[in-house]
Amino acid sequence: MRKIADYEVRGKKVLVRADFNCPVKDGKLIGDTRIRAHASTIGELSDRGARVIVLSHQGRRGREDFMSLEEHSRLLHRILKRDVIYVDDVIGARARHAISALTDGQILVLDNVRHLKCETEHPVGEGELIFHIAPLADYYVLDALSVAHRKHSSVVGFAKRIPCFAGDILAAELDAVDKVRHGTDVTFIFGGSKVEDSFAVMKKWLADGRAREVLVGGALSVLFLHASGRHVGDSLAYLKDSGLMAKVPEAKDLLERFDGKIVLPVDVGLSVGMKRQEADAKDIKTGQIWDIGGKTIERYKEAINNSHYIVMNGPAGVYELEDFAHGTKALLETVANSDSFSLLGGGHTVSAIERFGIDKKNFGYVSLSGKALIEYMCGESLPGLAALEDNELRFPLKHDRHGRVRAQEAPS
């Protein structure tokens, strides 16, 4: 997959599909992790003289987190410490004029692409966005694995119109995931509440015989403990209210099919009146399971230290509360200090790393992706990546005698 870092971009209008989607509370962004990550690609392109046009989204239509990208553009300005132009338009006259007026090195952020119905509803990922914007740009860069699993206009639509490339962040994510995908004897640590994603990886990797063990925590551990026949105290109500009871038969099947490979907590941290109480997993009568217990932490730490590859997705407990952060913090610190190659993903995992002040450089790679990471780990074809691969055939590139890149005619 060709990378934008390998090609001359000075004077070129370069569309960058980033993922600026951030957590929102009371109408305000409460994190900038993804913006900071993509700022490296955007800043480098600007330094190389590209005329950068950023496409991104925030939230989903009809939800509280659906908002413009004005605040995102201000954060990008602070991170890069350079001017960032923002227009509250995507395909209209103001957006097209702003794109045409760009000079070398300038950065323009267009508004939330999900304001356009064609972004999510066009059957082949094209529509007004591609019709109006593709003719104004020279190159397109996909820089987010986190959106590559979607057949949205801004993800796949430009591939039939202009030369496309992988950005620095996307390339780094794919390199990191491929290290694990091509490895064996991988230890997985799954927490949180996204059961479908965890089950998909378990089925694939356990069936292939490449998973050493799967260590479970969070809501996933509550589900498996219940499926194994243990009492889960007041957490039974959570399973019912969250709809996870429907997953009990599937959890039982996994435990039976892969006996001994899915490791359950032997003790837990119970919330009783919002206070932590340690309890043996076989002796839970009351309280809610909000963390793994001390013995389980030691068991999981031993597994981590004996692993060559580690994949962690989701916290081990309610890490936002100090009394119930023990498991998540201990596991993250152990992974950070281990000699194994580690791949971490999921929004809550990243938030926990930041909460505990652990340097991300101590991990093999911290992914910005969630669902797309899981699908790629399971070997599924992602529309965004497939579009980049197809684009290389449509628009082969070569250097002329002056070292400049020249696009060839797309084959018929």
C-alpha positions as a Markdown table, in Angstrom:
| # | Residue | x | y | z |
|---|---|---|---|---|
| 1 | Met | 0.0 | 0.0 | 0.0 |
| 2 | Arg | 1.6 | 3.2 | -1.1 |
| 3 | Lys | 2.3 | 5.9 | 1.5 |
| 4 | Ile | 2.0 | 9.7 | 1.1 |
| 5 | Ala | 5.3 | 10.0 | 2.9 |
| 6 | Asp | 7.0 | 8.6 | -0.2 |
| 7 | Tyr | 5.7 | 11.1 | -2.7 |
| 8 | Glu | 6.3 | 14.8 | -3.5 |
| 9 | Val | 3.4 | 17.0 | -2.4 |
| 10 | Arg | 4.6 | 20.6 | -2.7 |
| 11 | Gly | 1.9 | 22.7 | -4.3 |
| 12 | Lys | -0.6 | 19.8 | -4.3 |
| 13 | Lys | -4.0 | 20.0 | -2.8 |
| 14 | Val | -4.1 | 17.0 | -0.5 |
| 15 | Leu | -7.3 | 15.7 | 1.1 |
| 16 | Val | -6.7 | 14.1 | 4.4 |
| 17 | Arg | -9.4 | 11.8 | 5.9 |
| 18 | Ala | -8.7 | 12.0 | 9.6 |
| 19 | Asp | -10.7 | 10.8 | 12.6 |
| 20 | Phe | -11.2 | 13.7 | 14.9 |
| 21 | Asn | -14.1 | 12.0 | 16.6 |
| 22 | Cys | -13.7 | 12.8 | 20.4 |
| 23 | Pro | -15.6 | 12.2 | 23.6 |
| 24 | Val | -18.2 | 14.9 | 24.3 |
| 25 | Lys | -19.7 | 16.1 | 27.6 |
| 26 | Asp | -22.2 | 19.0 | 27.9 |
| 27 | Gly | -21.5 | 20.0 | 24.3 |
| 28 | Lys | -17.7 | 20.3 | 24.8 |
| 29 | Leu | -14.9 | 18.0 | 23.7 |
| 30 | Ile | -13.3 | 16.3 | 26.7 |
| 31 | Gly | -10.3 | 14.7 | 24.9 |
| 32 | Asp | -8.0 | 15.4 | 22.0 |
| 33 | Thr | -6.1 | 12.1 | 21.6 |
| 34 | Arg | -7.1 | 11.5 | 18.0 |
| 35 | Ile | -6.6 | 15.1 | 17.0 |
| 36 | Arg | -3.0 | 15.0 | 18.4 |
| 37 | Ala | -2.3 | 11.8 | 16.5 |
| 38 | His | -3.5 | 13.0 | 13.2 |
| 39 | Ala | -1.8 | 16.4 | 13.7 |
| 40 | Ser | 1.6 | 14.7 | 13.0 |
| 41 | Thr | 0.5 | 13.7 | 9.5 |
| 42 | Ile | -1.2 | 17.1 | 8.8 |
| 43 | Gly | 1.8 | 19.0 | 10.1 |
| 44 | Glu | 4.3 | 17.0 | 8.1 |
| 45 | Leu | 2.3 | 17.5 | 4.9 |
| 46 | Ser | 2.1 | 21.2 | 5.6 |
| 47 | Asp | 5.9 | 21.4 | 6.3 |
| 48 | Arg | 6.4 | 19.7 | 2.9 |
| 49 | Gly | 4.4 | 22.4 | 1.1 |
| 50 | Ala | 1.1 | 20.6 | 0.6 |
| 51 | Arg | -2.1 | 22.5 | 0.6 |
| 52 | Val | -3.9 | 20.4 | 3.2 |
| 53 | Ile | -7.7 | 19.9 | 3.3 |
| 54 | Val | -8.9 | 17.9 | 6.4 |
| 55 | Leu | -12.1 | 15.8 | 6.2 |
| 56 | Ser | -13.4 | 14.3 | 9.4 |
| 57 | His | -16.6 | 13.7 | 11.4 |
| 58 | Gln | -17.8 | 14.1 | 15.0 |
| 59 | Gly | -20.6 | 11.9 | 16.4 |
| 60 | Arg | -23.7 | 10.7 | 14.7 |
| 61 | Arg | -26.7 | 12.5 | 13.4 |
| 62 | Gly | -29.3 | 12.7 | 16.2 |
| 63 | Arg | -26.9 | 12.1 | 19.0 |
| 64 | Glu | -25.6 | 14.5 | 21.7 |
| 65 | Asp | -22.0 | 14.3 | 20.3 |
| 66 | Phe | -23.0 | 15.3 | 16.8 |
| 67 | Met | -21.5 | 18.8 | 16.3 |
| 68 | Ser | -19.4 | 20.9 | 14.0 |
| 69 | Leu | -15.6 | 20.7 | 13.8 |
| 70 | Glu | -14.9 | 24.3 | 14.8 |
| 71 | Glu | -13.6 | 23.4 | 18.3 |
| 72 | His | -11.5 | 20.6 | 16.7 |
| 73 | Ser | -9.9 | 23.1 | 14.3 |
| 74 | Arg | -9.0 | 25.3 | 17.3 |
| 75 | Leu | -7.4 | 22.4 | 19.1 |
| 76 | Leu | -5.5 | 21.5 | 15.9 |
| 77 | His | -4.2 | 25.1 | 15.8 |
| 78 | Arg | -3.0 | 24.9 | 19.4 |
| 79 | Ile | -1.3 | 21.5 | 18.8 |
| 80 | Leu | 0.5 | 22.5 | 15.6 |
| 81 | Lys | 1.1 | 26.1 | 16.7 |
| 82 | Arg | 0.3 | 27.4 | 13.3 |
| 83 | Asp | -2.7 | 28.9 | 11.5 |
| 84 | Val | -5.6 | 26.5 | 10.7 |
| 85 | Ile | -8.4 | 27.8 | 8.5 |
| 86 | Tyr | -11.9 | 26.5 | 9.3 |
| 87 | Val | -15.1 | 26.9 | 7.3 |
| 88 | Asp | -18.5 | 25.8 | 8.5 |
| 89 | Asp | -19.2 | 24.2 | 5.1 |
| 90 | Val | -18.3 | 20.9 | 3.3 |
| 91 | Ile | -19.3 | 21.1 | -0.3 |
| 92 | Gly | -20.8 | 24.6 | -0.7 |
| 93 | Ala | -19.4 | 27.7 | -2.3 |
| 94 | Arg | -17.5 | 28.8 | 0.8 |
| 95 | Ala | -15.8 | 25.4 | 1.1 |
| 96 | Arg | -14.9 | 25.3 | -2.6 |
| 97 | His | -13.6 | 28.9 | -2.5 |
| 98 | Ala | -11.5 | 28.2 | 0.6 |
| 99 | Ile | -10.0 | 25.1 | -1.1 |
| 100 | Ser | -9.2 | 27.0 | -4.3 |
| 101 | Ala | -7.6 | 29.9 | -2.3 |
| 102 | Leu | -5.1 | 27.7 | -0.4 |
| 103 | Thr | -1.4 | 28.4 | -0.7 |
| 104 | Asp | 1.5 | 26.0 | -0.1 |
| 105 | Gly | 1.6 | 24.8 | 3.5 |
| 106 | Gln | -1.8 | 26.1 | 4.5 |
| 107 | Ile | -4.2 | 23.9 | 6.4 |
| 108 | Leu | -8.0 | 24.0 | 6.0 |
| 109 | Val | -10.5 | 22.0 | 8.1 |
| 110 | Leu | -13.9 | 21.5 | 6.5 |
| 111 | Asp | -17.0 | 21.0 | 8.6 |
| 112 | Asn | -18.4 | 17.6 | 9.8 |
| 113 | Val | -18.8 | 15.4 | 6.8 |
| 114 | Arg | -21.7 | 13.7 | 8.4 |
| 115 | His | -23.8 | 16.8 | 7.8 |
| 116 | Leu | -24.0 | 15.3 | 4.3 |
| 117 | Lys | -26.6 | 12.5 | 3.9 |
| 118 | Cys | -24.4 | 11.1 | 1.1 |
| 119 | Glu | -21.6 | 10.4 | 3.6 |
| 120 | Thr | -23.4 | 7.5 | 5.3 |
| 121 | Glu | -26.4 | 6.8 | 3.0 |
| 122 | His | -24.9 | 6.7 | -0.6 |
| 123 | Pro | -24.9 | 3.0 | -1.6 |
| 124 | Val | -21.5 | 3.1 | -3.4 |
| 125 | Gly | -19.8 | 5.7 | -1.2 |
| 126 | Glu | -19.9 | 8.6 | -3.6 |
| 127 | Gly | -22.5 | 11.4 | -3.9 |
| 128 | Glu | -22.3 | 15.1 | -3.6 |
| 129 | Leu | -19.0 | 15.1 | -1.6 |
| 130 | Ile | -17.1 | 13.3 | -4.3 |
| 131 | Phe | -18.8 | 15.3 | -7.2 |
| 132 | His | -17.9 | 18.7 | -5.7 |
| 133 | Ile | -14.6 | 18.1 | -3.9 |
| 134 | Ala | -12.7 | 15.5 | -6.0 |
| 135 | Pro | -12.2 | 17.9 | -9.0 |
| 136 | Leu | -10.5 | 20.4 | -6.6 |
| 137 | Ala | -7.9 | 18.0 | -5.2 |
| 138 | Asp | -4.8 | 16.4 | -6.5 |
| 139 | Tyr | -4.4 | 13.6 | -3.9 |
| 140 | Tyr | -6.4 | 11.8 | -1.2 |
| 141 | Val | -4.9 | 10.4 | 2.0 |
| 142 | Leu | -6.7 | 7.9 | 4.3 |
| 143 | Asp | -5.1 | 8.3 | 7.7 |
| 144 | Ala | -7.5 | 6.5 | 10.0 |
| 145 | Leu | -7.9 | 2.7 | 10.4 |
| 146 | Ser | -10.8 | 3.6 | 12.8 |
| 147 | Val | -13.0 | 4.6 | 9.8 |
| 148 | Ala | -11.6 | 2.1 | 7.2 |
| 149 | His | -14.3 | -0.4 | 8.0 |
| 150 | Arg | -17.0 | 2.0 | 6.8 |
| 151 | Lys | -18.1 | 2.3 | 3.2 |
| 152 | His | -18.7 | 6.1 | 3.6 |
| 153 | Ser | -18.2 | 8.6 | 0.9 |
| 154 | Ser | -15.2 | 10.3 | 2.6 |
| 155 | Val | -13.6 | 6.9 | 3.1 |
| 156 | Val | -14.0 | 5.1 | -0.2 |
| 157 | Gly | -15.5 | 7.6 | -2.7 |
| 158 | Phe | -12.3 | 9.4 | -3.9 |
| 159 | Ala | -10.6 | 6.2 | -4.9 |
| 160 | Lys | -12.2 | 6.2 | -8.4 |
| 161 | Arg | -11.4 | 9.9 | -9.1 |
| 162 | Ile | -7.9 | 10.8 | -7.8 |
| 163 | Pro | -4.6 | 9.1 | -6.7 |
| 164 | Cys | -5.0 | 7.9 | -3.1 |
| 165 | Phe | -2.4 | 7.0 | -0.3 |
| 166 | Ala | -2.1 | 5.8 | 3.2 |
| 167 | Gly | -1.2 | 8.4 | 5.8 |
| 168 | Asp | 1.4 | 8.1 | 8.5 |
| 169 | Ile | -1.0 | 7.1 | 11.2 |
| 170 | Leu | -2.8 | 4.5 | 9.1 |
| 171 | Ala | 0.5 | 3.0 | 8.0 |
| 172 | Ala | 1.8 | 2.8 | 11.5 |
| 173 | Glu | -1.4 | 1.1 | 12.7 |
| 174 | Leu | -1.3 | -1.5 | 10.0 |
| 175 | Asp | 2.3 | -2.3 | 10.6 |
| 176 | Ala | 1.6 | -2.8 | 14.3 |
| 177 | Val | -1.5 | -5.0 | 13.7 |
| 178 | Asp | 0.4 | -7.0 | 11.1 |
| 179 | Lys | 3.1 | -7.8 | 13.6 |
| 180 | Val | 0.5 | -9.5 | 15.8 |
| 181 | Arg | -1.5 | -11.0 | 12.9 |
| 182 | His | 1.5 | -12.8 | 11.7 |
| 183 | Gly | 2.5 | -14.0 | 15.2 |
| 184 | Thr | 1.6 | -17.0 | 17.2 |
| 185 | Asp | 1.2 | -17.6 | 21.0 |
| 186 | Val | -0.7 | -14.3 | 21.5 |
| 187 | Thr | -2.2 | -13.4 | 24.9 |
| 188 | Phe | -5.4 | -11.4 | 24.7 |
| 189 | Ile | -6.7 | -9.2 | 27.6 |
| 190 | Phe | -10.3 | -8.3 | 27.0 |
| 191 | Gly | -12.4 | -6.1 | 29.3 |
| 192 | Gly | -15.1 | -3.5 | 28.9 |
| 193 | Ser | -18.6 | -4.3 | 27.6 |
| 194 | Lys | -18.2 | -4.7 | 23.8 |
| 195 | Val | -18.9 | -8.4 | 23.9 |
| 196 | Glu | -19.4 | -8.9 | 20.2 |
| 197 | Asp | -16.0 | -7.6 | 19.3 |
| 198 | Ser | -14.3 | -9.8 | 21.9 |
| 199 | Phe | -16.2 | -12.9 | 20.9 |
| 200 | Ala | -15.2 | -12.4 | 17.2 |
| 201 | Val | -11.5 | -12.4 | 18.0 |
| 202 | Met | -11.8 | -15.3 | 20.4 |
| 203 | Lys | -13.6 | -17.5 | 17.9 |
| 204 | Lys | -11.0 | -16.7 | 15.2 |
| 205 | Trp | -7.8 | -16.9 | 17.2 |
| 206 | Leu | -8.7 | -19.7 | 19.5 |
| 207 | Ala | -10.0 | -21.8 | 16.6 |
| 208 | Asp | -6.7 | -21.1 | 14.7 |
| 209 | Gly | -4.7 | -22.2 | 17.8 |
| 210 | Arg | -2.7 | -19.0 | 17.8 |
| 211 | Ala | -4.1 | -17.6 | 21.0 |
| 212 | Arg | -2.1 | -18.5 | 24.1 |
| 213 | Glu | -4.8 | -17.4 | 26.5 |
| 214 | Val | -7.7 | -14.9 | 26.8 |
| 215 | Leu | -7.7 | -13.1 | 30.1 |
| 216 | Val | -11.1 | -11.5 | 30.8 |
| 217 | Gly | -12.2 | -8.6 | 33.0 |
| 218 | Gly | -14.9 | -5.9 | 33.0 |
| 219 | Ala | -18.4 | -6.7 | 32.0 |
| 220 | Leu | -17.1 | -9.5 | 29.9 |
| 221 | Ser | -15.9 | -11.3 | 33.0 |
| 222 | Val | -19.3 | -10.9 | 34.6 |
| 223 | Leu | -20.9 | -12.6 | 31.6 |
| 224 | Phe | -18.4 | -15.5 | 31.6 |
| 225 | Leu | -18.6 | -16.0 | 35.4 |
| 226 | His | -22.4 | -16.2 | 35.1 |
| 227 | Ala | -22.1 | -18.6 | 32.1 |
| 228 | Ser | -19.7 | -20.8 | 34.1 |
| 229 | Gly | -22.4 | -21.3 | 36.7 |
| 230 | Arg | -21.1 | -18.9 | 39.4 |
| 231 | His | -23.3 | -16.4 | 41.2 |
| 232 | Val | -22.5 | -12.8 | 40.2 |
| 233 | Gly | -24.5 | -11.0 | 43.0 |
| 234 | Asp | -26.2 | -7.8 | 42.0 |
| 235 | Ser | -24.4 | -7.8 | 38.7 |
| 236 | Leu | -27.1 | -10.2 | 37.4 |
| 237 | Ala | -29.4 | -7.2 | 37.1 |
| 238 | Tyr | -26.7 | -5.5 | 34.9 |
| 239 | Leu | -26.6 | -8.5 | 32.6 |
| 240 | Lys | -30.4 | -8.4 | 32.2 |
| 241 | Asp | -30.6 | -4.6 | 31.8 |
| 242 | Ser | -27.7 | -4.4 | 29.3 |
| 243 | Gly | -29.1 | -7.3 | 27.2 |
| 244 | Leu | -26.0 | -9.4 | 27.8 |
| 245 | Met | -28.1 | -12.3 | 29.1 |
| 246 | Ala | -28.8 | -13.1 | 25.4 |
| 247 | Lys | -25.0 | -13.8 | 25.1 |
| 248 | Val | -24.9 | -16.4 | 27.9 |
| 249 | Pro | -25.4 | -19.4 | 25.5 |
| 250 | Glu | -22.6 | -18.2 | 23.3 |
| 251 | Ala | -20.3 | -17.6 | 26.3 |
| 252 | Lys | -21.0 | -21.2 | 27.5 |
| 253 | Asp | -20.2 | -22.6 | 24.1 |
| 254 | Leu | -16.9 | -20.7 | 24.0 |
| 255 | Leu | -15.9 | -22.0 | 27.5 |
| 256 | Glu | -16.7 | -25.6 | 26.5 |
| 257 | Arg | -15.0 | -25.4 | 23.1 |
| 258 | Phe | -11.9 | -23.8 | 24.3 |
| 259 | Asp | -11.6 | -25.3 | 27.8 |
| 260 | Gly | -8.8 | -23.7 | 29.8 |
| 261 | Lys | -7.9 | -21.1 | 27.2 |
| 262 | Ile | -10.4 | -18.5 | 28.5 |
| 263 | Val | -9.1 | -17.5 | 31.9 |
| 264 | Leu | -11.8 | -16.1 | 34.4 |
| 265 | Pro | -11.2 | -14.1 | 37.5 |
| 266 | Val | -10.6 | -16.2 | 40.7 |
| 267 | Asp | -11.5 | -13.2 | 42.8 |
| 268 | Val | -13.2 | -9.9 | 42.3 |
| 269 | Gly | -13.5 | -6.4 | 43.6 |
| 270 | Leu | -17.1 | -5.9 | 44.6 |
| 271 | Ser | -18.9 | -2.6 | 45.0 |
| 272 | Val | -21.0 | -2.8 | 48.2 |
| 273 | Gly | -22.4 | 0.6 | 49.0 |
| 274 | Met | -19.8 | 2.1 | 46.6 |
| 275 | Lys | -17.0 | 0.7 | 48.8 |
| 276 | Arg | -14.6 | -2.0 | 47.6 |
| 277 | Gln | -14.8 | -5.5 | 49.0 |
| 278 | Glu | -12.6 | -8.4 | 47.9 |
| 279 | Ala | -14.4 | -11.6 | 47.3 |
| 280 | Asp | -13.7 | -15.1 | 46.0 |
| 281 | Ala | -15.4 | -15.6 | 42.6 |
| 282 | Lys | -17.0 | -18.8 | 44.0 |
| 283 | Asp | -18.5 | -16.9 | 47.0 |
| 284 | Ile | -20.3 | -13.9 | 45.6 |
| 285 | Lys | -23.6 | -13.2 | 47.4 |
| 286 | Thr | -24.2 | -9.5 | 47.1 |
| 287 | Gly | -22.6 | -6.4 | 45.6 |
| 288 | Gln | -21.7 | -5.6 | 42.0 |
| 289 | Ile | -18.5 | -6.9 | 40.3 |
| 290 | Trp | -16.6 | -3.7 | 39.4 |
| 291 | Asp | -13.0 | -5.0 | 39.2 |
| 292 | Ile | -10.8 | -8.1 | 39.2 |
| 293 | Gly | -9.4 | -9.1 | 42.6 |
| 294 | Gly | -5.8 | -9.2 | 43.9 |
| 295 | Lys | -5.2 | -12.9 | 43.2 |
| 296 | Thr | -6.5 | -12.5 | 39.7 |
| 297 | Ile | -4.2 | -9.5 | 39.1 |
| 298 | Glu | -1.2 | -11.6 | 40.1 |
| 299 | Arg | -2.4 | -14.5 | 37.8 |
| 300 | Tyr | -2.8 | -12.2 | 34.9 |
| 301 | Lys | 0.5 | -10.4 | 35.5 |
| 302 | Glu | 2.3 | -13.8 | 35.3 |
| 303 | Ala | 0.6 | -14.6 | 32.0 |
| 304 | Ile | 1.6 | -11.2 | 30.6 |
| 305 | Asn | 5.2 | -11.6 | 31.6 |
| 306 | Asn | 5.4 | -15.0 | 29.9 |
| 307 | Ser | 4.0 | -13.7 | 26.6 |
| 308 | His | 5.6 | -12.8 | 23.3 |
| 309 | Tyr | 2.6 | -10.8 | 22.0 |
| 310 | Ile | -0.1 | -9.1 | 23.9 |
| 311 | Val | -3.4 | -7.6 | 22.7 |
| 312 | Met | -5.4 | -5.6 | 25.2 |
| 313 | Asn | -8.8 | -4.1 | 24.5 |
| 314 | Gly | -11.0 | -2.7 | 27.3 |
| 315 | Pro | -10.5 | -2.0 | 31.0 |
| 316 | Ala | -10.6 | -4.7 | 33.7 |
| 317 | Gly | -13.0 | -2.7 | 35.8 |
| 318 | Val | -14.6 | 0.7 | 36.6 |
| 319 | Tyr | -11.2 | 2.4 | 36.3 |
| 320 | Glu | -12.7 | 5.9 | 36.6 |
| 321 | Leu | -13.2 | 5.2 | 40.4 |
| 322 | Glu | -9.9 | 4.9 | 42.4 |
| 323 | Asp | -11.2 | 1.9 | 44.5 |
| 324 | Phe | -11.9 | -0.1 | 41.3 |
| 325 | Ala | -9.0 | 1.0 | 39.2 |
| 326 | His | -6.6 | -1.5 | 40.7 |
| 327 | Gly | -6.9 | -4.2 | 38.1 |
| 328 | Thr | -6.8 | -2.0 | 35.0 |
| 329 | Lys | -3.8 | 0.0 | 36.3 |
| 330 | Ala | -1.9 | -3.1 | 37.3 |
| 331 | Leu | -2.4 | -4.8 | 34.0 |
| 332 | Leu | -1.5 | -1.7 | 32.0 |
| 333 | Glu | 1.7 | -1.1 | 34.0 |
| 334 | Thr | 2.7 | -4.8 | 33.6 |
| 335 | Val | 2.2 | -4.7 | 29.9 |
| 336 | Ala | 4.2 | -1.4 | 29.7 |
| 337 | Asn | 7.1 | -3.0 | 31.5 |
| 338 | Ser | 7.0 | -6.4 | 29.7 |
| 339 | Asp | 9.4 | -7.4 | 27.0 |
| 340 | Ser | 6.6 | -8.5 | 24.7 |
| 341 | Phe | 5.2 | -6.6 | 21.7 |
| 342 | Ser | 1.9 | -5.1 | 22.8 |
| 343 | Leu | -1.0 | -3.8 | 20.8 |
| 344 | Leu | -3.6 | -1.8 | 22.7 |
| 345 | Gly | -6.9 | -0.5 | 21.4 |
| 346 | Gly | -10.3 | 0.9 | 22.3 |
| 347 | Gly | -11.3 | 4.3 | 23.6 |
| 348 | His | -11.5 | 3.3 | 27.2 |
| 349 | Thr | -8.1 | 1.6 | 27.1 |
| 350 | Val | -6.6 | 4.8 | 25.8 |
| 351 | Ser | -8.4 | 6.9 | 28.4 |
| 352 | Ala | -7.1 | 4.6 | 31.1 |
| 353 | Ile | -3.5 | 4.9 | 29.9 |
| 354 | Glu | -3.9 | 8.7 | 30.1 |
| 355 | Arg | -5.6 | 8.6 | 33.4 |
| 356 | Phe | -2.7 | 6.6 | 35.0 |
| 357 | Gly | 0.0 | 8.7 | 33.4 |
| 358 | Ile | 1.6 | 5.8 | 31.6 |
| 359 | Asp | 3.9 | 6.8 | 28.7 |
| 360 | Lys | 2.5 | 5.4 | 25.5 |
| 361 | Lys | 6.0 | 4.9 | 24.2 |
| 362 | Asn | 6.3 | 1.9 | 26.7 |
| 363 | Phe | 3.8 | 0.0 | 24.6 |
| 364 | Gly | 4.4 | -1.6 | 21.2 |
| 365 | Tyr | 1.5 | 0.4 | 19.7 |
| 366 | Val | -1.6 | 2.2 | 21.1 |
| 367 | Ser | -4.2 | 2.1 | 18.4 |
| 368 | Leu | -6.9 | 4.7 | 17.8 |
| 369 | Ser | -9.2 | 2.1 | 16.4 |
| 370 | Gly | -12.0 | 0.0 | 17.9 |
| 371 | Lys | -14.3 | -1.9 | 15.7 |
| 372 | Ala | -12.1 | -1.6 | 12.6 |
| 373 | Leu | -9.1 | -3.0 | 14.6 |
| 374 | Ile | -11.2 | -6.0 | 15.6 |
| 375 | Glu | -12.3 | -6.7 | 12.1 |
| 376 | Tyr | -8.8 | -6.3 | 10.7 |
| 377 | Met | -7.5 | -8.6 | 13.5 |
| 378 | Cys | -10.1 | -11.2 | 12.3 |
| 379 | Gly | -8.9 | -11.0 | 8.7 |
| 380 | Glu | -11.9 | -9.2 | 7.3 |
| 381 | Ser | -11.5 | -7.0 | 4.3 |
| 382 | Leu | -12.0 | -3.3 | 5.2 |
| 383 | Pro | -13.6 | -1.1 | 2.5 |
| 384 | Gly | -11.2 | 1.8 | 3.0 |
| 385 | Leu | -8.1 | -0.4 | 2.6 |
| 386 | Ala | -9.6 | -2.2 | -0.4 |
| 387 | Ala | -10.3 | 1.2 | -2.0 |
| 388 | Leu | -6.6 | 2.2 | -1.6 |
| 389 | Glu | -5.4 | -1.0 | -3.1 |
| 390 | Asp | -7.8 | -0.7 | -6.1 |
| 391 | Asn | -6.7 | 2.9 | -6.5 |
| 392 | Glu | -3.1 | 1.9 | -7.1 |
| 393 | Leu | -4.2 | 0.0 | -10.2 |
| 394 | Arg | -6.4 | 2.8 | -11.4 |
| 395 | Phe | -3.8 | 5.6 | -10.9 |
| 396 | Pro | -0.3 | 4.2 | -11.1 |
| 397 | Leu | 2.3 | 6.8 | -10.2 |
| 398 | Lys | 5.9 | 7.3 | -11.3 |
| 399 | His | 8.6 | 10.0 | -11.0 |
| 400 | Asp | 9.5 | 12.2 | -13.9 |
| 401 | Arg | 13.1 | 13.2 | -14.7 |
| 402 | His | 12.9 | 16.1 | -12.2 |
| 403 | Gly | 11.9 | 13.8 | -9.3 |
| 404 | Arg | 8.2 | 14.8 | -9.4 |
| 405 | Val | 5.4 | 12.4 | -9.1 |
| 406 | Arg | 3.2 | 12.2 | -12.2 |
| 407 | Ala | -0.2 | 10.3 | -12.3 |
| 408 | Gln | -0.8 | 8.1 | -15.3 |
| 409 | Glu | -4.0 | 7.5 | -17.1 |
| 410 | Ala | -6.3 | 5.1 | -15.2 |
| 411 | Pro | -6.5 | 1.8 | -17.1 |
| 412 | Ser | -9.8 | 1.3 | -18.9 |
